[in-house]
Amino acid sequence: MTAYYEPITYEVTEQDNGMLLKTVLQKRLGVSRKLLSRIKLTERGITLNGERVHISVNVNAGDVVAISLEKEISEDILPQPIPFNIVFEDYSLLIVNKDPGIIVHPTNGHYTGTLANGIVYYWQEKGEMFRFRPVHRLDQDTSGLIAIAKNAYVHQHISEQLIAGQVTKKYVALVHGCPEPEEGAIDGPIDRDPAEPHRRIVIETGYPALTWYKTMASYKRGALVELILGTGRTHQIRVHMTSIGHPLIGDKMYRMLELESKDVLEREAVLTLDNLIPRQALHACELGFRHPITGEPLLFQAPLPNDMEQMRIILADEA
């Protein structure tokens, strides 16, 4: 027998009286056409006052509309007992503070040891059935907050908030040198580096990209910077900070672009700092959006991880 998640319901208002059920589903519950087509094919699917009906019927004030989604699992992800840090969890969402060095989702050559493997194991041990649906991604060596939706409806709604610019995503980074001015916007199109396709660069023919930065603390050889993305290009923060002469400390991929313009002593100073941390010093510290089911505003925060805090202390002690 097919298992279903708890139904998502909506009580028809006077304003909606006489409206088509299809319109209520799309306008009030925000069900996309793609998801609507999928739900219609399921046994329980869409009901009006507990009865299966066609979406072309009219609704009356006080009617209860419900959609039921089939339970799913990620059959292609191997469950593994990998520890991870839960910030928040309810019946529709899981918010995790990802450690550095962990890949979010299995990829070619990395089928195990990922955050997905650990979360699927965690759900399996609790006897719960969910498919792993990250709403956004973080690089392997970037730490911080990431949202995982527990069903297609929740994933759709948070994704739409992302596209509409209604999601708060704030980062902190430790960078070489102190930006001047101390805060501003970096508006530079990004695309693949023709010489190194796995790397991105600011290039006139690239895709529009915008990053706001603000210096939170300045030190002798570096700074703690807060960053907010106006767009979501691959490696955007790393590329943009490198483009203004302040690459992230520990960023071995992008520091080489900056080192090319420095003399021997300056290069040695950069490499000395980079060797004190095993990854780019970048952390997703804040994540906010509206709960897809309740509409409640949610805001999550994650403190600076230990490796970045130790790096910050080293910089501060040199001042």
Helices and strands as residue ranges (DSSP letters): E 8-11, G 14-16, H 21-27, H 33-40, E 46-48, E 51-52, E 64-67, E 85-89, E 93-98, H 115-125, E 133-134, E 143-149, H 152-163, E 168-176, E 183-187, E 190-193, E 196-202, E 210-218, E 222-229, H 236-243, H 252-259, H 264-274, E 282-290, E 297-301, H 306-318
